[in-house]
Structures are given as C-alpha cells and as structure tokens.
C-alpha cells in the first residue's frame, strides 16, 4: 500500500508539472514575430519540448506501475467489500486507456519549421492529455481509498482555524474547478471528494460536509443559465460555507454521450450567460434580471439551510464575480470572499434591483462619478476614493484577484460600472503581452456607447431563439444586416472614424496583424464588395490573429489564471 500511495502522489505531481508546462508554453507564445524575439524562442522551446518529453515518459511509466500495483493489491477490506478492488482497477484502467489513446494519436507536423509552429504543436500535445480529467480519475482512486478507510490519514496536531481554506489559493481554484468536474464524483457523492480535498489542503478531516446545487434546488436556475454550488463544512468546531459562482463557461453535462447534444447544450448555455452579461453588466438594463435574482434566491436558501453561526464565503470566477460583488453591495451576503478575473457591478442594474440601497441624492452622485459625460472614464485612485465614500462599507473582506491584462477588465471602463473591496492584480515581469485593458485610451464615449448598443441590439434580435441552431442562424443574420448597414454608411465621416478606432484598438491589442489604413474613395468605388469595397480598413479583417484570441481566453479561464496567483500582486 505504501508503494501505491507513493506512485499515486508522484503521478499527481507529474500532472501538475504538465499543467504548469502548458502555462509556460502559452506564456512563451510569440506575438511579435521580429527576429530578435524569434531567436530567443529557440532555446526556450527546446527546453519546453525536452521537459514535455520527460514528463510524458514519466507519466506513462507511473500509469503502468500504478495499474500493476492496484491489480496486485491485497487488502483485508477487499474481502469485506468485493466492489472496492474492481472500482480501483476501473479507474486505473481509465487512466491507462487515456494515456494509450494519447500516445497513439498522430499529430501533424508543422508545415513550416518555425518556432511558433513547434510551440503550437507542444500546446496541442499537452492539451490532448486532458489533465483535468486525468486529475479527476486519480482523485477518484484517492476517494475510494478514503471512504473505505484504506487511505492512511496523518492529521496535524493544530486545530483548524477559520478562513484557512479561504486563504488557500489552490483550494479556491480547485473548488471552482469542481463545479465543472462534479459529474466525475456522482457515484461516490460529491461530498466525499470535498472531504479528501479539505484533508489534502489542511491535514485536518472535516466532521461534516454537505453541498447545495442551485440547479437542483431552484427549478428556474437551469432555464436562465445560472449555476452555483454551496459547500457547508465543519472542521474542529469551525463552521463555514463556501458559495461558488460559476463564470461564463458552458455548463455542459458530460454524462450526455451524444456530441451533437452536448454541442447544442454548450451553445445554449453560453448564449444564456452572454444574454445576461450584455443586458445586466454591459448595459445595466432591467431586460434580464433572471440570473441575479436566482443568485439572491440561492443565497437566501443557503442561509436558511445551514447551521447557525456559520461563516459564509463567496467565491467566483468571471461572471461569478459579478454575483459575489453585487450581492455583497446590496445585501452584505458574505463574511469574506475571493474572486478571480472579475466582471464588475453595474450601478444601473443595482438600482433596478434595490432602489432603496441609496438615497436619491447618493444615486445621483454615484452616477455622476461613474458616467462618462466628459468623454473618458478611468477608475483612478481619486475616483475610487470618491466612490467608496458613498458606499455603506469598505468591503475590504472581498479580495478580487485578476490577471492584470485579463480581457474582462475592459468592462470597468464602461459607464456606471464599479468594483468593491480590494483588487489584487498579477502579471509577469519582462513579458510581452499586447492586450490593452484600457479601451478608453483608444475609444471615446460615443464609440463606447455604440459598442454597447450593438450588443444590446444583437441579443434583442436573438431573444426568440429557442435552440442552438436558431442562435447560430440568427447571429449570422444579424451580422449580415449590420454589415450591409456599414456598407451603406461607410462614407459617413463618423462611421469611418468609429470603424477605424475599433479596428485600431483591436490591432493594438494584438487581435489583428495588419494596421488599419484609410483607403481612398476611388478604391472603394472600384472594389464594390462588402469586405473590400465598403470597409476603409478592410486589410485588418483578413489578418485576424487567432493565436491572440486563444491566449486571451486561456489566461482568463481558471486553468491559465491560477498560475498567476503565486506571484506578488499589485494591490489597489
């Protein structure tokens, strides 16, 4: 048994190293393509490739060793319960099969022997490992051993202190990720995984664990796309409840075998979240209050269900952060909380939900401070100070952690958006990442409002969509209509300026390779097509940098964002 545990721990460490290697590969991804930077890539990529080769071989060796050790394992518990051993073998075989499928897969060699292509291939290789699923099956082995009292438990002497888990960044990211991986633990009850996770983090065993899934408790939650899970725990007499709010990532049921049905569910889930994002956060309207109302109902249910004197913590990612911050501002719902890559509070939305939160005079002052009638809106330290003076509390118990150049940070320069609590921003030193998280440096108020109006119209146009096919079809129809409108008005100086400024912002952020150019009226008349003749900035449309879009997404989601958290933050 001792040898098996050693193998399991080493294999878990290899998975962690592969995950870190994936982050390093994304971090080294070139976005400039000049010769000087390209030369630096060669030795870096060689080291990354060598590390992957070693880790991949070690993973295969440890996977085979683990399977053999589990097959040969003989324990008294197996005679008492005949199902334990087959369960362990089944999980080990799943890991073995995943490793074999990965090793058999043939990845196409880069057509050009460039450093960037080799790095792309390395990222594809690591992502094909499906590390979250590997971690899931490995954790299932630990859980099986634990629930049958086979896993050796070495408890620390010191009793658990309130907030230990909350302040552990690894625990926070794992419990957020658990919302996506929950399906893996249904056969054991998800609470058993929580017991193992808590023990592995603080070396104390919880006396009590219970979970509450919003989609099981509130019938309307799934219909509007809201997703959250609360975990009530008791350790050494300390009672805590962690409420985790999911971000804008499709809540796909992995138990659905049909790929087409999973795809349809993914499209609909994403559509529901973005419908709320646009109407509630981007616009601040009352057209779609469903998700925030579900969040309020869920928190009230949890408060009524948990034991008295339980500390309640809010944890969220992306859209989930919006719920943590908004609920804290309106209802002071949490004793403390941490958020990751946050979407903001929209004060107009809060006024729709709870107009009594401030007096008419205070509302007017807040709107004046956060509006952009002067043509700009930057949340400067002085502006933050003025906003905070009008709020009921300082909310310092809420800590908002973010990758400094995360794409959601652009929301904070929209009219009437704020954040509460502390903000800790993370970045890497001596690193070139072009995304500009201050669009106000490139877009004026009219352009920001036009951007808001575009998406408001889009989701109004999509409001009658009942399935994924309709969402896609209606989206394409709307884009065609707006492209025709642009075609008809491109000669208007205001339209031309707006379009140029948008495209220049995207170019400066690395989304397009080609710099926008003003093209003469004669060229437009000679090339009467939607893409070439109508758009003065047509070249940038043909130079979209999909690599930049992939990087921006990776650094936003939990898998990429978590690797920034072991660095020293800039505290605002």
Secondary structure, 3 states (H helix, E strand, C coil): CHHHHHHHHHHHHHHHHHHHHHHHHHHCCCCCCCHHHHHHHHHHHHHHHHHHHHHHHHHHHHHHHHHHHHHHCCCHHHHHCCHHHHHHHHHHHHHHHHHHHHHHCCCCCCCCCCHHHHHHHHHHHHHHCCHHHHHHHHHHHHHHHHHCCCCCCCCCCCCCCCCCCCCCHHHHHHHHHHHHHHHHHCCCCHHHHHHHHHHHHHCCCCCEEEEEEHHHHCHHHHHHCCCEEEEEEEECCEEEEEEEECCCCCCCCCCCCCHHHHHHHHHHHHHHHHHHHHHHHHHCCCCCCHHHHHHHHHHHHHHHHCCCCCEEEEEEEEHHHHHHHHHHHHHCCCCEEEEEEECCEEHHHHHHHCHHHCCHHHHHHHHHHHCCCCCCCCCCHHHHHHHHHHCCCCCCCEEEEEECCCHHHHHHHCCCEECCCEEEEECCCCCCCCCCCCHHHCCCHHHHHHHHHHHHHHHHHCCCCCCHHHHHHHHHHHHHHHHHHHHHHCCCHHHHHHHHHHHHHHHHCCCECCCCCCCCHHHHHHCCCCCCCCCCCHHHHCCECHHHHHHHHHHHCHHHHHHHCCCCCEEC
